[in-house]
Every structure is written in C-alpha cells, then in structure tokens.
Amino acid sequence: GLIGASNSPISGVGILVVLVAALLIKLTYGAVGGGETVKLVAYTLFTASIVFGIATISNDNLQDLKTGQLVGSTPWKQQVALIIGVIFGSAI
C-alpha cells in the first residue's frame, strides 16, 4: 500500500506493523474481555505510532540525502542545514 505521490513505503509498513502487533498481542494474551481489550488496542496503536515515527524520520532523511545528491550537495552541508532547522524549529 502506497499512499501519496512519493515512492515511500511508510503506509505499507504502517499497515503491516498494526497487523503484526495485533496478532502478537492476540497470541500472547489470547481472548480477553472488558477493559483489557481496550488496553490492548491502545498498546497496539501506541506501538504502531512509535514505528510510524521512526519510519517517517528515516524516510525524511533518505529523501533529503537523495535530493541533495541530485543537486550536487554534500551530506555534511545537509546535516548542518538539518541541525539549523531543528534549532530554529525548537525555538519557535
């Protein structure tokens, strides 16, 4: 599953993470009822959100490096620009 205009596999990774996490929790805890189900669903979504965050940051870095190579930039210059962006973004 690709969603969007890029060739990023983040959507497919996200779908797989949710499915695998749900299956692992189901195998680990079996059939539970009541409030436990809600807690396990929340845990599954929390796990998926962490993996989504990691995949998004990794994809952003890869896209930056690819674009920099296409325009003749060096990774060092790109890292300096990213650090400046983080500093200003955090300050704002």
N, C-alpha and C positions, 0 to 999 in steps of 0.2 A: 503494500500500500504506500504509494507516494501521494502526498497531498501538497499542492502548491506548484510553483513554477521551477523549482530547482531540482537537482538530482540527488537531494539529500534523503537518506533512508530513515530519518528520525521517526516519521509516522509509523512505518513498519516496525521499527524497533520498539516503539511505544506500545503498539498493539500486542506484539509478542511478549513484552515484559508483563503487561497486565494479565495476559492469559497464563503465562508460566507461573507468575506469582500466585494467581488464584488457584491453579492446580496444585502447586506445592503446599499452599495453606490447607487446601481441601484434603490432600493426602496426609498432612501432618496432624490436623485436628479432627478430621472426619466430620460426621454430622453433628452440628451444634445448633442450639436454638436460642431464641430470645435475644438478649442483649449481646451475647457473644458473637452472633452473626454480624451485627453492626460493627463491632470492634475489629473483626477480621477483615471486613470490607474496607474499613478505614486504614488498616495496616497495609492491605494490598495497594490501595491508592497512594498511600504515603511512599511505599517502596517504588511504585511506578513514577512518582513525581521526582524522586531522587535520581533515578536512572534517566528520566527525561532531561533534568537539569544538566547532568554530566554529558549526555549526548548532544545537547544543544550547544554547550560551551565548546566541546570538541569540534563539532561541525563548524561553528563560527570561526575557530582558529584555523581549521583546514581551508575554509573558503577564503579567509584573509591571506593565507600564505599562497594559495593558488592565484588569486588576483594579483598579489604583489609580484609573483614570478612573471605573470603576463605583462605587467607594466615595467618590469626591469628593476624592481625594488629588491633590497636585501632583507633577510629575516631580522637582522639586527635593527634596521630602521623601523621595521614594522613593530617589533617588540617595544621600542621606545615610544612609538605613536600609541600603542595599546596601553602602555603604562600611563602616559599623559591623559589618555581618555578616561581611564579608571580613576585617576586622581581628581580630575575635574568633575566627572560624574558623581563621585562620592561627595565632593564638596558641595555640589548643587543639591 
